[in-house]
Amino acid sequence: MREHGTGAVRRTSAGNVETDVGGVTSARSAPDPATRLAELYEALLPVVFGYCRARLREADA
């Protein structure tokens, strides 16, 4: 028997993500690897840019 409403997140053998929240189970397919890479790049770009800018300012000082 399966416990409902646990908020558990599981990855199926097909790579899909299944969540169980409030007794309702929903499933969504895993994003394309290229999409995941693009999202990671977009998230990290400001961090890397800020780090490089700080290092350049430090070098100029």
C-alpha distance matrix in Angstrom:
0.0 3.8 6.7 9.5 13.1 13.4 16.2 15.0 17.1 16.2 18.7 17.8 19.8 22.2 23.0 21.5 20.1 16.9 16.5 14.0 16.4 16.3 13.2 15.1 14.4 17.7 18.9 22.5 24.4 25.9 29.6 32.4 33.7 37.1 35.7 34.0 37.3 39.3 37.1 37.5 41.2 41.6 39.9 41.9 45.2 46.3 45.5 47.5 50.3 50.5 50.6 53.3 55.3 55.2 56.4 59.2 60.3 60.3 62.4 64.9 65.4
3.8 0.0 3.8 6.3 9.9 9.9 12.6 11.3 13.4 13.0 15.8 15.3 17.9 20.0 20.4 18.6 16.8 13.5 12.8 10.3 12.8 13.1 10.3 12.0 11.1 14.4 15.7 19.3 21.4 22.8 26.4 29.3 30.6 34.0 32.5 30.6 34.0 35.9 33.6 34.0 37.7 38.0 36.2 38.3 41.7 42.7 41.9 44.0 46.7 46.9 47.1 49.9 51.8 51.7 53.0 55.7 56.8 56.9 59.0 61.4 61.9
6.7 3.8 0.0 3.8 6.9 6.8 10.0 9.6 12.6 13.1 16.5 16.9 19.8 21.9 21.6 19.6 17.2 13.8 12.0 9.0 10.5 10.5 8.3 10.9 10.8 14.3 16.2 19.7 22.2 23.3 26.7 29.9 31.1 34.3 32.5 30.5 33.8 35.5 33.0 33.3 37.0 37.1 35.0 37.2 40.6 41.3 40.4 42.7 45.4 45.3 45.6 48.5 50.2 50.0 51.4 54.3 55.1 55.1 57.5 59.8 60.1
9.5 6.3 3.8 0.0 3.8 5.6 8.2 9.0 11.8 13.0 16.4 17.0 20.3 21.8 21.3 18.7 16.1 12.4 10.1 6.5 7.4 6.9 4.5 7.4 8.1 11.7 14.2 17.7 20.6 22.1 25.2 28.6 30.1 33.1 30.9 29.2 32.6 34.0 31.3 31.9 35.7 35.4 33.4 35.9 39.1 39.6 39.0 41.5 44.0 43.9 44.5 47.4 48.9 48.8 50.4 53.1 53.9 54.1 56.5 58.7 59.0
13.1 9.9 6.9 3.8 0.0 3.8 5.6 7.9 10.9 13.2 16.7 18.0 21.6 22.8 21.7 18.9 15.8 12.4 9.2 5.6 4.6 4.0 4.1 6.9 8.3 11.3 14.2 17.3 20.4 21.6 24.4 27.9 29.4 32.1 29.7 27.8 31.3 32.4 29.4 30.1 33.7 33.2 31.0 33.6 36.7 37.0 36.5 39.1 41.5 41.2 41.9 44.9 46.2 46.0 47.9 50.5 51.1 51.4 53.9 56.0 56.2
13.4 9.9 6.8 5.6 3.8 0.0 3.8 5.2 8.9 11.3 15.0 16.8 20.3 21.9 20.5 18.2 14.9 12.0 8.9 6.1 6.0 7.1 7.6 9.8 10.1 12.6 14.8 17.5 20.3 20.8 23.6 27.1 28.1 31.0 28.8 26.5 29.7 31.2 28.2 28.4 32.1 31.9 29.5 31.7 35.1 35.4 34.5 37.1 39.6 39.3 39.7 42.8 44.3 43.9 45.6 48.4 49.0 49.1 51.6 53.8 53.9
16.2 12.6 10.0 8.2 5.6 3.8 0.0 3.8 6.5 9.8 13.3 15.6 19.3 20.4 18.5 16.1 12.5 10.1 6.5 5.0 4.4 7.2 8.7 9.5 9.3 10.8 12.7 14.9 17.7 18.0 20.5 24.1 25.1 27.7 25.4 23.1 26.4 27.6 24.5 24.9 28.6 28.2 25.8 28.2 31.5 31.8 31.0 33.7 36.1 35.8 36.4 39.4 40.8 40.6 42.4 45.1 45.7 46.0 48.4 50.5 50.8
15.0 11.3 9.6 9.0 7.9 5.2 3.8 0.0 3.8 6.5 10.2 12.5 16.0 17.5 15.7 13.8 10.4 8.2 5.7 5.5 7.2 10.2 10.6 11.1 9.6 10.9 11.8 14.0 16.2 16.2 19.0 22.4 23.1 26.1 24.1 21.7 24.9 26.6 23.8 23.9 27.7 27.7 25.5 27.6 31.0 31.7 30.8 33.1 35.8 35.7 36.0 38.9 40.6 40.5 41.9 44.7 45.6 45.7 48.0 50.3 50.7
17.1 13.4 12.6 11.8 10.9 8.9 6.5 3.8 0.0 3.8 7.0 9.8 13.3 14.5 12.2 10.4 6.9 5.7 4.5 6.7 8.9 12.5 12.8 12.2 9.8 9.9 9.7 11.1 12.9 12.5 15.4 18.6 19.3 22.4 20.6 18.1 21.4 23.2 20.6 20.7 24.5 24.8 22.8 24.9 28.2 29.3 28.5 30.6 33.3 33.6 33.9 36.5 38.4 38.5 39.8 42.5 43.6 43.8 45.9 48.2 48.9
16.2 13.0 13.1 13.0 13.2 11.3 9.8 6.5 3.8 0.0 3.8 6.3 9.7 11.3 9.5 8.3 5.8 5.2 6.3 8.6 11.7 15.2 14.6 13.8 10.7 10.6 9.4 10.8 11.8 11.4 14.8 17.6 18.3 21.6 20.4 18.1 21.2 23.4 21.3 21.4 25.1 25.8 24.2 26.0 29.3 30.8 30.0 31.7 34.5 35.2 35.3 37.7 39.8 40.1 41.1 43.7 45.1 45.3 47.2 49.6 50.5
18.7 15.8 16.5 16.4 16.7 15.0 13.3 10.2 7.0 3.8 0.0 3.8 6.7 7.9 5.8 5.5 4.5 6.1 8.8 11.7 14.8 18.3 17.7 16.3 12.8 11.9 9.4 9.9 9.6 8.7 12.2 14.6 15.2 18.7 17.9 15.8 18.8 21.2 19.7 19.8 23.3 24.4 23.2 24.9 28.1 29.9 29.3 30.6 33.5 34.5 34.5 36.6 39.0 39.5 40.3 42.7 44.4 44.7 46.3 48.8 49.9
17.8 15.3 16.9 17.0 18.0 16.8 15.6 12.5 9.8 6.3 3.8 0.0 3.8 5.3 5.3 5.2 6.3 7.1 10.5 13.0 16.5 19.7 18.3 16.8 13.1 12.2 9.4 10.2 9.5 9.7 13.4 15.4 16.4 20.0 19.4 17.9 20.9 23.3 22.2 22.5 25.9 27.1 26.3 28.0 30.9 33.0 32.5 33.7 36.5 37.7 37.8 39.7 42.1 42.8 43.5 45.8 47.7 48.0 49.4 51.9 53.2
19.8 17.9 19.8 20.3 21.6 20.3 19.3 16.0 13.3 9.7 6.7 3.8 0.0 3.8 5.4 7.3 9.5 10.9 14.3 16.7 20.3 23.4 21.9 20.3 16.6 15.7 12.7 13.0 11.3 11.1 14.5 15.6 16.3 19.9 20.1 18.7 21.3 24.0 23.4 23.6 26.7 28.3 27.8 29.2 32.0 34.4 33.9 34.6 37.5 39.0 38.8 40.5 43.1 44.0 44.4 46.6 48.7 49.0 50.2 52.8 54.2
22.2 20.0 21.9 21.8 22.8 21.9 20.4 17.5 14.5 11.3 7.9 5.3 3.8 0.0 3.8 5.6 9.0 10.9 14.7 17.5 20.8 24.0 22.6 20.5 16.7 15.0 11.5 11.0 8.6 8.7 11.9 12.7 14.0 17.4 17.6 16.8 19.5 21.9 21.6 22.2 25.1 26.6 26.5 28.1 30.6 33.2 33.0 33.7 36.3 38.1 38.2 39.7 42.1 43.3 43.8 45.8 48.0 48.5 49.6 52.0 53.6
23.0 20.4 21.6 21.3 21.7 20.5 18.5 15.7 12.2 9.5 5.8 5.3 5.4 3.8 0.0 3.8 6.6 9.6 13.0 16.3 19.3 22.8 22.0 19.9 16.2 14.2 10.7 9.6 7.1 5.9 9.2 10.4 11.3 14.9 14.7 13.5 16.3 18.7 18.2 18.7 21.7 23.1 22.8 24.4 27.1 29.5 29.3 30.1 32.7 34.4 34.5 36.1 38.5 39.6 40.1 42.2 44.3 44.8 46.0 48.4 49.9
21.5 18.6 19.6 18.7 18.9 18.2 16.1 13.8 10.4 8.3 5.5 5.2 7.3 5.6 3.8 0.0 3.8 6.5 10.0 13.4 16.2 19.6 18.9 16.4 12.9 10.6 7.0 6.0 4.4 4.8 8.6 11.0 12.7 15.9 14.9 13.9 17.2 19.1 18.0 19.1 22.3 23.1 22.7 24.8 27.4 29.5 29.6 30.7 33.2 34.6 35.1 36.9 39.0 40.1 41.0 43.0 44.9 45.6 47.0 49.2 50.6
20.1 16.8 17.2 16.1 15.8 14.9 12.5 10.4 6.9 5.8 4.5 6.3 9.5 9.0 6.6 3.8 0.0 3.8 6.7 10.3 12.9 16.5 16.1 14.0 10.6 8.6 5.8 5.5 6.1 6.2 9.6 12.7 14.2 17.3 15.6 14.1 17.6 19.3 17.5 18.4 21.9 22.4 21.4 23.7 26.6 28.3 28.1 29.7 32.2 33.2 33.8 35.9 37.9 38.6 39.8 42.0 43.5 44.2 45.8 48.0 49.2
16.9 13.5 13.8 12.4 12.4 12.0 10.1 8.2 5.7 5.2 6.1 7.1 10.9 10.9 9.6 6.5 3.8 0.0 3.8 6.9 9.9 13.3 12.5 10.5 7.0 5.8 4.3 6.5 8.5 9.7 13.0 16.3 17.9 20.9 19.1 17.6 21.2 22.7 20.7 21.6 25.2 25.4 24.2 26.7 29.6 31.0 30.8 32.7 35.1 35.9 36.5 38.8 40.7 41.3 42.6 44.9 46.2 46.8 48.7 50.8 51.8
16.5 12.8 12.0 10.1 9.2 8.9 6.5 5.7 4.5 6.3 8.8 10.5 14.3 14.7 13.0 10.0 6.7 3.8 0.0 3.8 6.3 9.9 9.8 8.3 5.7 5.5 6.4 8.7 11.5 12.4 15.2 18.7 20.3 23.1 20.8 19.1 22.7 24.0 21.4 22.3 25.9 25.7 24.2 26.7 29.8 30.7 30.5 32.7 35.0 35.4 36.2 38.7 40.4 40.7 42.3 44.7 45.7 46.3 48.4 50.5 51.2
14.0 10.3 9.0 6.5 5.6 6.1 5.0 5.5 6.7 8.6 11.7 13.0 16.7 17.5 16.3 13.4 10.3 6.9 3.8 0.0 3.8 6.7 6.3 5.7 4.4 6.5 8.8 11.8 14.8 16.1 18.9 22.5 24.1 26.8 24.5 22.8 26.4 27.6 24.9 25.8 29.4 29.1 27.3 29.9 33.0 33.7 33.3 35.7 38.1 38.2 39.0 41.7 43.2 43.4 45.1 47.6 48.4 48.9 51.2 53.2 53.8
16.4 12.8 10.5 7.4 4.6 6.0 4.4 7.2 8.9 11.7 14.8 16.5 20.3 20.8 19.3 16.2 12.9 9.9 6.3 3.8 0.0 3.8 5.5 5.6 6.5 8.2 11.2 13.7 17.1 18.2 20.6 24.3 25.9 28.3 25.7 24.0 27.5 28.4 25.3 26.3 29.9 29.1 27.1 29.9 32.9 33.2 32.9 35.6 37.8 37.6 38.6 41.5 42.7 42.8 44.7 47.2 47.7 48.3 50.8 52.7 53.0
16.3 13.1 10.5 6.9 4.0 7.1 7.2 10.2 12.5 15.2 18.3 19.7 23.4 24.0 22.8 19.6 16.5 13.3 9.9 6.7 3.8 0.0 3.8 5.5 8.2 10.6 14.0 16.8 20.3 21.7 24.1 27.8 29.5 31.9 29.1 27.6 31.2 31.8 28.7 29.8 33.3 32.3 30.3 33.2 36.1 36.2 36.0 38.8 40.8 40.5 41.6 44.6 45.6 45.6 47.7 50.1 50.5 51.1 53.7 55.5 55.7
13.2 10.3 8.3 4.5 4.1 7.6 8.7 10.6 12.8 14.6 17.7 18.3 21.9 22.6 22.0 18.9 16.1 12.5 9.8 6.3 5.5 3.8 0.0 3.8 6.4 9.8 13.1 16.4 19.8 21.7 24.4 28.0 29.9 32.5 30.0 28.6 32.2 33.1 30.3 31.4 35.0 34.2 32.5 35.3 38.2 38.6 38.4 41.1 43.2 43.1 44.1 46.9 48.2 48.3 50.2 52.6 53.2 53.8 56.3 58.2 58.5
15.1 12.0 10.9 7.4 6.9 9.8 9.5 11.1 12.2 13.8 16.3 16.8 20.3 20.5 19.9 16.4 14.0 10.5 8.3 5.7 5.6 5.5 3.8 0.0 3.8 6.4 10.1 13.3 16.8 19.0 21.6 25.1 27.4 29.8 27.2 26.2 29.9 30.6 27.9 29.4 32.8 32.0 30.6 33.6 36.4 36.9 37.0 39.6 41.5 41.7 42.9 45.5 46.7 47.1 49.0 51.3 52.0 52.8 55.2 57.0 57.5
14.4 11.1 10.8 8.1 8.3 10.1 9.3 9.6 9.8 10.7 12.8 13.1 16.6 16.7 16.2 12.9 10.6 7.0 5.7 4.4 6.5 8.2 6.4 3.8 0.0 3.8 6.8 10.3 13.6 15.8 18.7 22.1 24.3 26.9 24.6 23.5 27.3 28.2 25.8 27.2 30.7 30.2 29.0 31.8 34.6 35.5 35.6 37.9 40.0 40.5 41.4 43.9 45.4 45.9 47.6 49.9 50.8 51.6 53.7 55.7 56.4
17.7 14.4 14.3 11.7 11.3 12.6 10.8 10.9 9.9 10.6 11.9 12.2 15.7 15.0 14.2 10.6 8.6 5.8 5.5 6.5 8.2 10.6 9.8 6.4 3.8 0.0 3.8 6.9 10.4 12.8 15.4 18.9 21.3 23.7 21.3 20.5 24.3 25.1 22.8 24.5 27.8 27.3 26.3 29.3 31.9 32.9 33.3 35.4 37.4 38.1 39.2 41.5 43.0 43.7 45.4 47.5 48.6 49.5 51.6 53.4 54.3
18.9 15.7 16.2 14.2 14.2 14.8 12.7 11.8 9.7 9.4 9.4 9.4 12.7 11.5 10.7 7.0 5.8 4.3 6.4 8.8 11.2 14.0 13.1 10.1 6.8 3.8 0.0 3.8 6.8 9.5 12.4 15.6 18.0 20.6 18.5 17.9 21.6 22.6 20.7 22.4 25.7 25.5 24.8 27.6 30.2 31.6 32.0 33.8 35.9 36.9 37.9 40.0 41.6 42.6 44.0 46.0 47.4 48.3 50.1 52.0 53.2
22.5 19.3 19.7 17.7 17.3 17.5 14.9 14.0 11.1 10.8 9.9 10.2 13.0 11.0 9.6 6.0 5.5 6.5 8.7 11.8 13.7 16.8 16.4 13.3 10.3 6.9 3.8 0.0 3.7 6.5 8.8 12.1 14.8 17.1 14.9 14.6 18.3 19.1 17.5 19.4 22.5 22.3 22.0 24.9 27.2 28.8 29.4 31.1 33.0 34.3 35.3 37.2 38.9 40.0 41.5 43.3 44.8 45.8 47.5 49.3 50.7
24.4 21.4 22.2 20.6 20.4 20.3 17.7 16.2 12.9 11.8 9.6 9.5 11.3 8.6 7.1 4.4 6.1 8.5 11.5 14.8 17.1 20.3 19.8 16.8 13.6 10.4 6.8 3.7 0.0 3.8 6.3 9.0 11.8 14.3 12.6 12.6 16.1 17.2 16.2 18.1 21.0 21.3 21.4 23.9 26.1 28.2 28.8 30.0 32.0 33.6 34.5 36.1 38.0 39.4 40.5 42.2 44.0 45.1 46.5 48.4 50.0
25.9 22.8 23.3 22.1 21.6 20.8 18.0 16.2 12.5 11.4 8.7 9.7 11.1 8.7 5.9 4.8 6.2 9.7 12.4 16.1 18.2 21.7 21.7 19.0 15.8 12.8 9.5 6.5 3.8 0.0 3.8 6.6 8.6 11.5 10.1 9.3 12.8 14.4 13.5 14.9 17.8 18.6 18.6 20.8 23.1 25.4 25.7 26.8 29.0 30.7 31.3 32.9 34.9 36.2 37.2 39.0 40.9 41.8 43.1 45.2 46.8
29.6 26.4 26.7 25.2 24.4 23.6 20.5 19.0 15.4 14.8 12.2 13.4 14.5 11.9 9.2 8.6 9.6 13.0 15.2 18.9 20.6 24.1 24.4 21.6 18.7 15.4 12.4 8.8 6.3 3.8 0.0 3.8 6.3 8.3 6.4 6.4 9.9 11.0 10.4 12.3 14.9 15.5 16.0 18.3 20.2 22.6 23.3 24.2 26.2 28.1 29.0 30.2 32.2 33.8 34.8 36.4 38.3 39.5 40.6 42.5 44.3
32.4 29.3 29.9 28.6 27.9 27.1 24.1 22.4 18.6 17.6 14.6 15.4 15.6 12.7 10.4 11.0 12.7 16.3 18.7 22.5 24.3 27.8 28.0 25.1 22.1 18.9 15.6 12.1 9.0 6.6 3.8 0.0 3.8 5.4 5.2 6.3 8.7 10.0 10.7 12.5 14.3 15.5 16.7 18.5 20.0 22.9 23.7 24.0 25.9 28.2 29.0 29.8 31.9 33.8 34.5 35.8 38.1 39.3 40.1 42.0 44.1
33.7 30.6 31.1 30.1 29.4 28.1 25.1 23.1 19.3 18.3 15.2 16.4 16.3 14.0 11.3 12.7 14.2 17.9 20.3 24.1 25.9 29.5 29.9 27.4 24.3 21.3 18.0 14.8 11.8 8.6 6.3 3.8 0.0 3.8 5.4 5.0 6.1 8.6 9.8 10.5 12.2 14.2 15.3 16.4 18.0 21.2 21.6 21.5 23.7 26.1 26.5 27.2 29.6 31.4 31.8 33.2 35.7 36.7 37.4 39.5 41.5
37.1 34.0 34.3 33.1 32.1 31.0 27.7 26.1 22.4 21.6 18.7 20.0 19.9 17.4 14.9 15.9 17.3 20.9 23.1 26.8 28.3 31.9 32.5 29.8 26.9 23.7 20.6 17.1 14.3 11.5 8.3 5.4 3.8 0.0 3.8 5.4 5.0 6.2 8.6 9.8 10.4 12.3 14.2 15.3 16.2 19.5 20.4 20.1 21.8 24.5 25.2 25.5 27.8 29.9 30.3 31.4 33.9 35.2 35.7 37.6 39.8
35.7 32.5 32.5 30.9 29.7 28.8 25.4 24.1 20.6 20.4 17.9 19.4 20.1 17.6 14.7 14.9 15.6 19.1 20.8 24.5 25.7 29.1 30.0 27.2 24.6 21.3 18.5 14.9 12.6 10.1 6.4 5.2 5.4 3.8 0.0 3.8 5.4 5.1 6.2 8.6 9.8 10.5 12.3 14.2 15.3 18.1 19.3 19.7 21.2 23.6 24.6 25.4 27.2 29.3 30.2 31.3 33.4 34.9 35.8 37.5 39.5
34.0 30.6 30.5 29.2 27.8 26.5 23.1 21.7 18.1 18.1 15.8 17.9 18.7 16.8 13.5 13.9 14.1 17.6 19.1 22.8 24.0 27.6 28.6 26.2 23.5 20.5 17.9 14.6 12.6 9.3 6.4 6.3 5.0 5.4 3.8 0.0 3.8 5.5 5.1 6.2 8.6 9.9 10.6 12.3 14.1 16.9 17.5 18.0 20.0 22.1 22.8 23.9 26.0 27.7 28.5 30.0 32.1 33.2 34.3 36.2 38.1
37.3 34.0 33.8 32.6 31.3 29.7 26.4 24.9 21.4 21.2 18.8 20.9 21.3 19.5 16.3 17.2 17.6 21.2 22.7 26.4 27.5 31.2 32.2 29.9 27.3 24.3 21.6 18.3 16.1 12.8 9.9 8.7 6.1 5.0 5.4 3.8 0.0 3.8 5.5 5.1 6.1 8.6 9.9 10.5 11.9 15.2 15.7 15.5 17.6 20.1 20.5 21.2 23.5 25.4 25.9 27.2 29.6 30.7 31.5 33.5 35.5
39.3 35.9 35.5 34.0 32.4 31.2 27.6 26.6 23.2 23.4 21.2 23.3 24.0 21.9 18.7 19.1 19.3 22.7 24.0 27.6 28.4 31.8 33.1 30.6 28.2 25.1 22.6 19.1 17.2 14.4 11.0 10.0 8.6 6.2 5.1 5.5 3.8 0.0 3.8 5.4 5.0 6.2 8.6 9.9 10.4 13.5 14.9 14.9 16.2 18.8 19.9 20.4 22.3 24.5 25.3 26.3 28.5 30.0 30.8 32.5 34.6
37.1 33.6 33.0 31.3 29.4 28.2 24.5 23.8 20.6 21.3 19.7 22.2 23.4 21.6 18.2 18.0 17.5 20.7 21.4 24.9 25.3 28.7 30.3 27.9 25.8 22.8 20.7 17.5 16.2 13.5 10.4 10.7 9.8 8.6 6.2 5.1 5.5 3.8 0.0 3.8 5.4 5.1 6.2 8.6 10.0 12.3 13.5 14.5 16.0 17.9 19.2 20.4 22.0 23.8 25.1 26.4 28.1 29.6 30.9 32.5 34.3
37.5 34.0 33.3 31.9 30.1 28.4 24.9 23.9 20.7 21.4 19.8 22.5 23.6 22.2 18.7 19.1 18.4 21.6 22.3 25.8 26.3 29.8 31.4 29.4 27.2 24.5 22.4 19.4 18.1 14.9 12.3 12.5 10.5 9.8 8.6 6.2 5.1 5.4 3.8 0.0 3.8 5.5 5.1 6.1 8.4 11.0 11.3 11.9 14.2 16.0 16.7 18.0 20.1 21.6 22.5 24.2 26.1 27.2 28.4 30.3 32.0
41.2 37.7 37.0 35.7 33.7 32.1 28.6 27.7 24.5 25.1 23.3 25.9 26.7 25.1 21.7 22.3 21.9 25.2 25.9 29.4 29.9 33.3 35.0 32.8 30.7 27.8 25.7 22.5 21.0 17.8 14.9 14.3 12.2 10.4 9.8 8.6 6.1 5.0 5.4 3.8 0.0 3.8 5.4 5.2 5.8 9.2 10.1 9.9 11.6 14.1 14.9 15.6 17.6 19.6 20.4 21.6 23.8 25.1 26.1 27.8 29.8
41.6 38.0 37.1 35.4 33.2 31.9 28.2 27.7 24.8 25.8 24.4 27.1 28.3 26.6 23.1 23.1 22.4 25.4 25.7 29.1 29.1 32.3 34.2 32.0 30.2 27.3 25.5 22.3 21.3 18.6 15.5 15.5 14.2 12.3 10.5 9.9 8.6 6.2 5.1 5.5 3.8 0.0 3.8 5.6 5.4 7.6 9.7 10.5 11.3 13.4 15.1 16.0 17.3 19.3 20.8 21.8 23.4 25.2 26.5 27.8 29.6
39.9 36.2 35.0 33.4 31.0 29.5 25.8 25.5 22.8 24.2 23.2 26.3 27.8 26.5 22.8 22.7 21.4 24.2 24.2 27.3 27.1 30.3 32.5 30.6 29.0 26.3 24.8 22.0 21.4 18.6 16.0 16.7 15.3 14.2 12.3 10.6 9.9 8.6 6.2 5.1 5.4 3.8 0.0 3.8 5.8 6.9 7.7 9.6 11.1 12.3 13.8 15.5 16.8 18.2 19.9 21.4 22.8 24.2 25.8 27.4 28.8
41.9 38.3 37.2 35.9 33.6 31.7 28.2 27.6 24.9 26.0 24.9 28.0 29.2 28.1 24.4 24.8 23.7 26.7 26.7 29.9 29.9 33.2 35.3 33.6 31.8 29.3 27.6 24.9 23.9 20.8 18.3 18.5 16.4 15.3 14.2 12.3 10.5 9.9 8.6 6.1 5.2 5.6 3.8 0.0 3.8 5.7 5.2 6.2 8.5 10.0 10.7 12.3 14.2 15.5 16.7 18.4 20.1 21.2 22.7 24.5 26.0
45.2 41.7 40.6 39.1 36.7 35.1 31.5 31.0 28.2 29.3 28.1 30.9 32.0 30.6 27.1 27.4 26.6 29.6 29.8 33.0 32.9 36.1 38.2 36.4 34.6 31.9 30.2 27.2 26.1 23.1 20.2 20.0 18.0 16.2 15.3 14.1 11.9 10.4 10.0 8.4 5.8 5.4 5.8 3.8 0.0 3.8 5.4 5.2 6.0 8.5 9.9 10.6 12.1 14.2 15.4 16.4 18.2 19.9 21.0 22.5 24.4
46.3 42.7 41.3 39.6 37.0 35.4 31.8 31.7 29.3 30.8 29.9 33.0 34.4 33.2 29.5 29.5 28.3 31.0 30.7 33.7 33.2 36.2 38.6 36.9 35.5 32.9 31.6 28.8 28.2 25.4 22.6 22.9 21.2 19.5 18.1 16.9 15.2 13.5 12.3 11.0 9.2 7.6 6.9 5.7 3.8 0.0 3.8 5.5 5.0 5.9 8.5 9.9 10.3 12.1 14.1 15.2 16.3 18.1 19.8 20.9 22.4
45.5 41.9 40.4 39.0 36.5 34.5 31.0 30.8 28.5 30.0 29.3 32.5 33.9 33.0 29.3 29.6 28.1 30.8 30.5 33.3 32.9 36.0 38.4 37.0 35.6 33.3 32.0 29.4 28.8 25.7 23.3 23.7 21.6 20.4 19.3 17.5 15.7 14.9 13.5 11.3 10.1 9.7 7.7 5.2 5.4 3.8 0.0 3.8 5.5 5.2 6.2 8.7 9.9 10.6 12.4 14.3 15.4 16.5 18.4 20.1 21.3
47.5 44.0 42.7 41.5 39.1 37.1 33.7 33.1 30.6 31.7 30.6 33.7 34.6 33.7 30.1 30.7 29.7 32.7 32.7 35.7 35.6 38.8 41.1 39.6 37.9 35.4 33.8 31.1 30.0 26.8 24.2 24.0 21.5 20.1 19.7 18.0 15.5 14.9 14.5 11.9 9.9 10.5 9.6 6.2 5.2 5.5 3.8 0.0 3.8 5.5 5.1 6.2 8.5 9.9 10.6 12.3 14.3 15.3 16.5 18.5 20.1
50.3 46.7 45.4 44.0 41.5 39.6 36.1 35.8 33.3 34.5 33.5 36.5 37.5 36.3 32.7 33.2 32.2 35.1 35.0 38.1 37.8 40.8 43.2 41.5 40.0 37.4 35.9 33.0 32.0 29.0 26.2 25.9 23.7 21.8 21.2 20.0 17.6 16.2 16.0 14.2 11.6 11.3 11.1 8.5 6.0 5.0 5.5 3.8 0.0 3.8 5.5 5.2 6.1 8.6 9.9 10.6 12.3 14.2 15.3 16.6 18.5
50.5 46.9 45.3 43.9 41.2 39.3 35.8 35.7 33.6 35.2 34.5 37.7 39.0 38.1 34.4 34.6 33.2 35.9 35.4 38.2 37.6 40.5 43.1 41.7 40.5 38.1 36.9 34.3 33.6 30.7 28.1 28.2 26.1 24.5 23.6 22.1 20.1 18.8 17.9 16.0 14.1 13.4 12.3 10.0 8.5 5.9 5.2 5.5 3.8 0.0 3.8 5.5 5.1 6.1 8.6 9.9 10.6 12.2 14.2 15.4 16.6
50.6 47.1 45.6 44.5 41.9 39.7 36.4 36.0 33.9 35.3 34.5 37.8 38.8 38.2 34.5 35.1 33.8 36.5 36.2 39.0 38.6 41.6 44.1 42.9 41.4 39.2 37.9 35.3 34.5 31.3 29.0 29.0 26.5 25.2 24.6 22.8 20.5 19.9 19.2 16.7 14.9 15.1 13.8 10.7 9.9 8.5 6.2 5.1 5.5 3.8 0.0 3.8 5.5 5.2 6.2 8.7 10.0 10.5 12.3 14.4 15.5
53.3 49.9 48.5 47.4 44.9 42.8 39.4 38.9 36.5 37.7 36.6 39.7 40.5 39.7 36.1 36.9 35.9 38.8 38.7 41.7 41.5 44.6 46.9 45.5 43.9 41.5 40.0 37.2 36.1 32.9 30.2 29.8 27.2 25.5 25.4 23.9 21.2 20.4 20.4 18.0 15.6 16.0 15.5 12.3 10.6 9.9 8.7 6.2 5.2 5.5 3.8 0.0 3.8 5.4 5.1 6.2 8.6 9.8 10.5 12.4 14.4
55.3 51.8 50.2 48.9 46.2 44.3 40.8 40.6 38.4 39.8 39.0 42.1 43.1 42.1 38.5 39.0 37.9 40.7 40.4 43.2 42.7 45.6 48.2 46.7 45.4 43.0 41.6 38.9 38.0 34.9 32.2 31.9 29.6 27.8 27.2 26.0 23.5 22.3 22.0 20.1 17.6 17.3 16.8 14.2 12.1 10.3 9.9 8.5 6.1 5.1 5.5 3.8 0.0 3.8 5.5 5.1 6.2 8.6 9.9 10.6 12.4
55.2 51.7 50.0 48.8 46.0 43.9 40.6 40.5 38.5 40.1 39.5 42.8 44.0 43.3 39.6 40.1 38.6 41.3 40.7 43.4 42.8 45.6 48.3 47.1 45.9 43.7 42.6 40.0 39.4 36.2 33.8 33.8 31.4 29.9 29.3 27.7 25.4 24.5 23.8 21.6 19.6 19.3 18.2 15.5 14.2 12.1 10.6 9.9 8.6 6.1 5.2 5.4 3.8 0.0 3.8 5.4 5.1 6.1 8.6 9.9 10.6
56.4 53.0 51.4 50.4 47.9 45.6 42.4 41.9 39.8 41.1 40.3 43.5 44.4 43.8 40.1 41.0 39.8 42.6 42.3 45.1 44.7 47.7 50.2 49.0 47.6 45.4 44.0 41.5 40.5 37.2 34.8 34.5 31.8 30.3 30.2 28.5 25.9 25.3 25.1 22.5 20.4 20.8 19.9 16.7 15.4 14.1 12.4 10.6 9.9 8.6 6.2 5.1 5.5 3.8 0.0 3.8 5.5 5.0 6.1 8.7 10.0
59.2 55.7 54.3 53.1 50.5 48.4 45.1 44.7 42.5 43.7 42.7 45.8 46.6 45.8 42.2 43.0 42.0 44.9 44.7 47.6 47.2 50.1 52.6 51.3 49.9 47.5 46.0 43.3 42.2 39.0 36.4 35.8 33.2 31.4 31.3 30.0 27.2 26.3 26.4 24.2 21.6 21.8 21.4 18.4 16.4 15.2 14.3 12.3 10.6 9.9 8.7 6.2 5.1 5.4 3.8 0.0 3.8 5.3 5.0 6.2 8.7
60.3 56.8 55.1 53.9 51.1 49.0 45.7 45.6 43.6 45.1 44.4 47.7 48.7 48.0 44.3 44.9 43.5 46.2 45.7 48.4 47.7 50.5 53.2 52.0 50.8 48.6 47.4 44.8 44.0 40.9 38.3 38.1 35.7 33.9 33.4 32.1 29.6 28.5 28.1 26.1 23.8 23.4 22.8 20.1 18.2 16.3 15.4 14.3 12.3 10.6 10.0 8.6 6.2 5.1 5.5 3.8 0.0 3.8 5.4 5.1 6.3
60.3 56.9 55.1 54.1 51.4 49.1 46.0 45.7 43.8 45.3 44.7 48.0 49.0 48.5 44.8 45.6 44.2 46.8 46.3 48.9 48.3 51.1 53.8 52.8 51.6 49.5 48.3 45.8 45.1 41.8 39.5 39.3 36.7 35.2 34.9 33.2 30.7 30.0 29.6 27.2 25.1 25.2 24.2 21.2 19.9 18.1 16.5 15.3 14.2 12.2 10.5 9.8 8.6 6.1 5.0 5.3 3.8 0.0 3.8 5.5 5.3
62.4 59.0 57.5 56.5 53.9 51.6 48.4 48.0 45.9 47.2 46.3 49.4 50.2 49.6 46.0 47.0 45.8 48.7 48.4 51.2 50.8 53.7 56.3 55.2 53.7 51.6 50.1 47.5 46.5 43.1 40.6 40.1 37.4 35.7 35.8 34.3 31.5 30.8 30.9 28.4 26.1 26.5 25.8 22.7 21.0 19.8 18.4 16.5 15.3 14.2 12.3 10.5 9.9 8.6 6.1 5.0 5.4 3.8 0.0 3.8 5.5
64.9 61.4 59.8 58.7 56.0 53.8 50.5 50.3 48.2 49.6 48.8 51.9 52.8 52.0 48.4 49.2 48.0 50.8 50.5 53.2 52.7 55.5 58.2 57.0 55.7 53.4 52.0 49.3 48.4 45.2 42.5 42.0 39.5 37.6 37.5 36.2 33.5 32.5 32.5 30.3 27.8 27.8 27.4 24.5 22.5 20.9 20.1 18.5 16.6 15.4 14.4 12.4 10.6 9.9 8.7 6.2 5.1 5.5 3.8 0.0 3.8
65.4 61.9 60.1 59.0 56.2 53.9 50.8 50.7 48.9 50.5 49.9 53.2 54.2 53.6 49.9 50.6 49.2 51.8 51.2 53.8 53.0 55.7 58.5 57.5 56.4 54.3 53.2 50.7 50.0 46.8 44.3 44.1 41.5 39.8 39.5 38.1 35.5 34.6 34.3 32.0 29.8 29.6 28.8 26.0 24.4 22.4 21.3 20.1 18.5 16.6 15.5 14.4 12.4 10.6 10.0 8.7 6.3 5.3 5.5 3.8 0.0
